């Protein structure tokens, strides 16, 4: 059985995909999405084509922040 302690994870560990670059994908649509930019430690807007890409792709800035910044405004913790 895998637990947080046996995996050496904490509630503030950032998912690996938060460190991936933004990828517009292979299609030609123009969807506004958000990705976590580990360099700036911010969720930033990018244009997503609609297919392909990676998991660092969120429909809203709030969703990006919740997953990759872990409530930074309240805790002063983040992924980077």
Secondary structure, DSSP 8 states (H G I E B T S, - for coil): ---TTTTT--TT---GGGGS-----SS---EEEEEEETTTTEEEEEEE-SSS--S--BSSHHHHHHHHTSSHHHHS----
